[in-house]
């Protein structure tokens, strides 16, 4: 199964398999500028100043509540997190990654540098949808439920912060997250408000979804209309990917898989809005593949694996991989998530599971507690106009909405970084007029 962010970089190039031309956007979910911002991120000259070095310690921790590990996932027994400590007393910021994200992704590293440079300790956690978190830190093995994932994240943060080195002096605790991690961060703070184990002070959501199901449906639609829903469509895309990658590296006389080379390859082959939509859709589909596979394995729903004969080390996953790439977020929800939670939550219905996975779940807290904040973009492709309006109405002056940036396309830009730090410091007084 693909498990690294390198595959997401490759996924961007997969989008180049589309026919080049002057096609309009396939879905109307975002305009051209938003699509390009989502793929490329901020221009280097627009990124906030960062410290020259950030001392980072990798943590590998076994967590006692994790489910018994399936044999095929033997390599994911311990959770990996990353910790950057100041050499003096300081607040700690817990950072939660987006869908499928490791705790040491490019986005995590950028946020870590911004926060460390501002004087914070930083604990970087993977998304609860990241494969190793599912195996090593999830109490269910079936990610995607805001409350349950929030409890797993909350317990994980407690376990790590309880065993900090003696030199680490923590004066306050804050939490932030981006994309799905933004919603996760807000829920973790709401849990802590009831249990008071960490005494989390402020929470900042960066480009959060409002409805998990609605955002998933948009991503499914983006995939179908920019790539196609069938195995033949995806196979054609893969074939073109290999041809274009080979041509790019042949022309450049080198074959190095490094960030700068990947950006050059992307720039060389992505042309139309449809290309960029396909790139974005593939990134999320690769993340879904891991989540779907492990969720089915833990839930025993039998979509890909026979619960009576689970896969063993050394078994080929080629056929499963080909099948997984055609499966949608909606199928994960209907065939794994819903059956699992209906069997374990007395009185639950499909509709109640949908409702419980909206930020409405903590709407009164978001509205009434002045220590919740958000940063998002008016052209974020995972939101519609009504959801953006809900965020504005709920948070009032505690939200910054930038006119452009797509989904996370301005993460770490100077203005956004300055706004984030003001929110964490409690000095934010609303967006400039």
Buried (B, 14 or more C-beta within 10 A) or exposed (E): BBBEBEBBBBBBBBBBBBEEEEBEBBBEBBBEBBBBBBBBBBEEEEBBEBEEEBEBEEBEBEBEEBBEBBEBBEEBBBBBBBBBBBEEEBBBBBBBBBBBBBBBBBBBBBBBBBBBBBEBBBBBBBBBBBBBBBBBBBBBBBBBBBEBBBBBBBBBBBBBBEEBEEEBBBEBBBBBBBBBBBBBBBBBBBBBBEEEBBEBBBBBBBBBBBBBBBBBBBBBBBBBBBBBEEEEBBEBBEEBBEEBBEEBBEEEEEEEEEEEBBBEBBEBBBBBBBBBBBBBBBBBBBBBBBBBBBBBBBBBBEBBBEEEEEBEEEEEBEEBBEBBBBBBBBBBBEBBBBBBBBEEBEEBEBEEBBEBBBBBBBEEBBEEBEBBBBBBBEBBBBBBEEBBEBBBEBBEEBBBBBEEBBBBBBBBBBBBBBBBBBBBBEEBEEEEE
